[in-house]
């Protein structure tokens, strides 16, 4: 069954065809490790995790590379402002290297909490300075660069199709058309290598043919992606905010250097909104995974919430929606425990039910292969679980894509109920036997007030922790 993905390059749905049979090369833009990732950032990493899981579900072996930006990302994407690592250092009174190590560790912990499969390779920008210098020298030799008082820049006017990813048309690239171009020839030109300010010692700087300094943000990804995946590779991912600047500039420098595409497919995840604005570290709407955990919300409940909206649609965050996600995931876990194992399912099921499960499996694959329609797949799974239309083995196979850790939950031994709660259950069961419905309802209310969801069954009162 074919996979169809929305390619941002050309803005259309395309059938996915990998460069190598049954293998996929995937590069995803990772974090700038000067602070915690907020949950808006993490939405992008979950979308990329789903992509990787869908590819694996379809039999592909995925080589996934993710960068760790630990130098060169300035507070202004237009190559101005303070290096974000230096900013983190000044904020916390630690070295830039300590800041990078700490927040890299925290990011990887967030990835584990969200059940995101780690990349095949994490590559740090500071470990690949020689590769970046080599790439800049190649661009210099081909005539795509010029040097100013503060660094080496890429001349975008030398590239006829600059900005094709962002659909930038009829751009006037003459110097001075826009304000604050400084020594740049064109307003869209970008830094490949920034020179350290005179009379100022930076924590992160290296010698280069152009002077002591540090790499630009964009050159890092091009150098590392090409080193580990070659050029072109199959898929490049990131957030939609990367389209107009970061990914546009990656494409420009990589294609200028090697005269071929950087990636065959470009995929981008939409924003998580807090109010009407995107969630951002620079604003007052900065919510981390730590915040959710402190409020008693499992990271997987956040994952479950995200799976209900397509990755290319904006999602408005609210605590009410997150609580609903928490409740929905809990109900899915509880319902999953009632499913039969495959052999029991086949033994007890009618021919019609067995055919029904086959149709559900096929429809699930159609959904996930339709540009990662996970919300459709999740709705299908939920209905199948509630109606006992699939076996637990089939559900666990689906969870290889959903990533909700269902197997761990159904195998988890539940702690014995407190004596007080068990006493209320006994009293309520007695009331129901005696048809004392008023007493039964009163005891239900007490149990619900103590944080339990009450369900009546042939075996008596059953509880689920809310």
N, C-alpha and C positions, 0 to 999 in steps of 0.2 A: 504494500500500500504506500503510495507516494506521500511525501511530506511537503506541505506548502508553507512558506514563510514570507512575511512582509519584508521586502528589501527596501530600506530607506534610500538606497541609491537607485533612483528611478521611481520611488514611492509606489510600488506595486507588489501584488502577491505573486510569488514565483515558486515553481516546483524546485525543491532543493536537490541539487546534484553535487556530490562531494568530488574533490579533485582525485582522491584515491578511493578505490572500492572498499566499502565498509569501514572507512576511517574518516574522522572529521578533525580538522585543525581549528581550534577556537581560541580567540584572544578576547579577554574582557578587561576593561579599564578598572583597576582596583582603587583603593583608598589613598588619599593624602593623609599620612598618619601624624597629624599634629593635634588631633582631638578625637573624641569618640565618634564613631559613625552614628548618625541619627537614623531613625526608622524609615525616613524617606530614602536615604542612601541604601538601606537594607532592602527596600522593595526592589531595587534594580538587581541586587545580587540574588534575590529569590527568583525573579524572572529568568535570570541567566542559569540558575540551578535547574529550573523546570525545563528550559531548552536542552540542557545537557542530559537530563533524565529522559526526555522524550526521544532524543537521538539514540541513547543507550537502549531504550525500550524497543526501538526499531532495529536493533542489531549493530549499531555503529560503535566503534571504539573511538572514544573522544580524547584527544590530546588537548588539554585545557591549560592555557597560560594566563596568569593574572599578575599585573605589575603592582608593586608597592611603591608609591611616590613618596620618597623620603628626602627630596631636595628639588628645588627648581620651580615649584608651583607658587607663583606670587599671588598676593591678595587681590590683584587686579589682573584679569585674564589678558589684558592688553599689554602685558610685559612691564607693568609698573607696580609700585607698592613693595611691601615687605615680603620676604620669603616666608611661607606659612610655617615652616619648621622653626625659623628664628622667632616667629611670633609665638609659637607654642613654648619655646624655650624661655622667652621673656615673661610669659604669663605664669609659668610654674616654677621658675628659678632652677631649671635643670638644663643640662646641655641638650643641644639639638639631637645628638645621637641617642641620649637617654629617652627623649620624647619619642623619637621614632621607634625605638625598641618597645617602649611601654604600650603605645597605641597600636602597634602591629600585633602585639600579643592580645590586646583587648579586642581587636577586630577579628582575629582568628577564633577567639572565644565566642564572639557573637555569631560567627558563621556556624560553629558547632552547636550552639543553643538553638539555632533555626534549622538544624539538620540539613545544612547546605554541604554538599559533597565538596571537599577541598579540591583546588586545581591540581593538575599534574605537576605544575611548576609555579611557585611564587618567585617573582624576580624583583629585586630591589634596585631602584635607579642608581643608588650609590655603589652598587657592585658592578655596574656596567658603564663606567665612565669611559674606558678605552673604546668600547663599541660606539658610543655616542660621538666621540671625537673623530673616529674613523668615518662615520657617516657624514658628519659636517664637512670633513676634508673632501669627500667624494662630491658633495654638492658644490663646494667651492671650486673644485677642478672643472666642473661642468658649467660654471658661470651663473649659478643661481643665488649667490650670496654677495653681501657687501658688509663692510665693517664701519661702525660708527664709534662715537666716543664711549659708549657703554656696552658694546657687544657686537656679535656677528648676527646678521639678520638674513632671512629668506626673502628674496625679491619676488613677490607674488605676481608682478606684471610680466614676468618671464614665462608664466604658465597660462596657456590660453584658456583652460577650463577650470581655473581656480574657483572654488566655491560650488562645484557641481552637486555635492552632497546636500548642501543647504539650499540649493536652487537659487543662488545669488546671481542675479541677471543685471546686465547693463551697468556694471560697477565702473565708476570713474576712479582709476587707481593713481591719478596724478597726485604728487605731493602737495599737501596744503589744502586739499579739497575738504577734509574734515579737520577739526581743531585738534591740537595736542598730539601731532604726529612726531614732534621732537626732531631727531636726526633721521627718522625713517623716510625712505623715498615715497612709500605709499602707506596709506592708513591701515591697510590690511596686512602689511609685512609683519613678521613675527620673529622673536628671538630664537636663535639656535644655541648660542652661547652668550651668557651674560658675564661681563667683566666685573670683578669685585670693585666696589667703590674705593677710590683712593683714600689713603689715610684711615682705612677701616678694615679691621681683621674679621673676616667671617668665620663661623665655626665650620662650615662646609664649603671648601673651595679646593680647586685642583689646578695644576699647571696645564697649559694647553699651547698650541702654536700661536694663539691669539692673545695670550696673557693669562694670568691667574683669574679664575672665575668658576662658574658652575653652569650646568646645562639648562637649556630652556625646558619647559614642561613637556612640549609636544615631541621633541626629539627622543625623549626617553622611550616612549611607547613604540615608535618606529624602529628604533635600534633593537629593542628587546624582542618585539614580535617577530622581526625578520630573523634574528639569531636563532630562536627556538622553533619557529614554524615555517621559515622560508617565506618567499613572496612570489606569487600570491598565496594566501592561505584561505580557508573556507569561510569562516564567519568572524566578524568583529562586532562586539556588543558594548553598550554603555547606556547612560541616561540620555534623554532627549536634549538636555542642556549641553551635551558634548557636540551636537551636530554643527552649530554655526561657527565654533572656534576650534576646539581641540581636535575633533575628528576631521574637520575640514583641513586643518593644518597638517595633521598626520598624513592624510592622503597626498597633499601637495608635495611635501618633502620626500615621501617614500616613492611616489611615482616619478618625480623629477630625478631621483637617484638611480632608479632601476628600470625605468621605462616600461613598467607593467603595473597592473593594479596591486594595491596592498592587500585587499580582501575581496572576495567575490560576493559576499552578502554582508550587509550592515543592518544590525537590529538594535532598536532603542526602546527602553522602558519609559513610560510616562511618569509624571510627578505624583507624589503624595501631597495633597493640599491640607494645610491647616488654616481654616477659614477660606479666604480667596487667594492666599499666597502659597507658593511652593514652600515646603519645609526646608530650612537652610540654617547652617551653623551661624551665619551672620545675623540672623533675626532672633526674635523672642519666642519662636515656635519650634525650638530645638528639643525634641524628645528622643531619648535613647532607649535601647533595650533594657538597660539597667533600671530606668524609670518604670517600665512595664513590670519588671520582676519585683520591684519594691512595692508595687500595687497589687501583687499577688496574681499577675496575669502571665501565663506561660508563653514563652516565645513562640511555641507552636500554635497557640491561639491566634497570634498575630499572623503567622504564616497562613493559617486556615482562612482568616479574614481576607488576605490578599488574593488567595486562590479564587475568590468569588467575583473578581473583576479582571477583565482582560488586561494584559500588560500594556497595551497601547491606549488604554483609557485612563484619564486622570481619576484619582480616587480621593474623596474627601475623608479625612481622618476625623473620628470622634470617639470619645470614650464609650459612648453608648453602643456604637457599632462594634467596638472591641469587646465589650462585655457580651454582646450577642454572638460574636465569634467564639469566645470562650465557652459559652453555653452550647453552641452548635457542635463544637469539637468534642465536648464532653458527651453529648448525646450520641455522636457517631461512634465514639469509643464503646459506650455501653451497648449500643445496638450491635456492634461488631462481635461482641462476646457471645451473642446468641446464634451466630452462623455455624453451620456444620462444616466439618472437614470434607475435603473433596470426595473421598470414598464413601462417606456417609451420605453426602448430598446426592451422589449418583445412584446410590442404592435405594434411597427413599423417594427420589424425584420422579415425576412422570416424564414421558418423552417430551411433552410440551414444555415442561419447565427446563429440561436439559437444553432444548433448542433455544429457549428464552435466554439462558445464560450465554450461549454462543452468540446470540444477537447483541447482548449487552457488551460482550468483549469486543465485538466488531465495531459497535457504535462508539465505545470508549476510544478505540484507536482512531476512528474517523475524527472525533473531536480533538484529540491532542495533536493530530497531524494537520489539522486545519488552523495553522498559525497559532498553535498553543492555546486552543480554546479550552482552557482548564476549568473555567466556570461551568461550561456545558458538561464536561466530563465529571466534575464534582457533583453536579446536580443529578446526573445519571447514577453515579455510585450511591449517593444518599438514598435515592428512591429504591435502588436494588437491595440495599442493606435493610431498609425499613420493611420491605416486603419479603425478605428472606429469599430473594430470587437468584442469589449467587452463593458460592461456597466461600469459606474463609480463605482458601488458597487463592481464589481469583481476586478477592479483595486485596490480599497482600501483594499480589502481582501488580494491581493498580497502584498500590501505595509506593511501589518503586518509582512511580512518576510523581505522585502527590507529595511524598516525603513527610507524612504526618506521624511516623513512628507507631503505626497501629499495632504491629507485632509486639513491641515492648509493652504497650498498654494492656493488650489482652492476656499477656503472660504475667503481668504484674499481680503479685499476691496482695489482696486487699487486707488492710489492717483490721483487726476485730473492732466491732463497734463498741463505743463506750457503754458501760453498764447502764447508765441513765437512758441512753437511746434504745438499747435492747429492751429495757423495761417498758418503754412507751410503745414499742412495736408489739410486745406481748399483750399489753392491755388493749391495743387497737384491734389485734386479731381476735381477741376474746369478745370485744364489742361487736365486731362484724359477725361472728358466729351467733351471738345473741340478737342480731339485727337491731342493735342499739346505734342507729345511724347518726344520731346527734353526738353521742360520745365518740364515735369513729371520726366524724368530721372535726371535732374539737382536738383530738389527738393528732390528726393530720396537720392541722394548723400549727400545733406545737412543734412538730417535727420540721415543718417547712420554715418556721421561725428560727430553728436551730441550724438551718443551712442545708436541708436535705430536700430532694425531690421525691415525692411519694408515688409509688406505683402499686396498684392492686393486681395480684396474680392468684392462680390456683393454689400456689404454695403459701400464700399470705402476703403481708406487706413487704415490699422491696424498696430499698432506699438507694438513691444516687446522690453523691455530694454535689451541690451546686457549684 
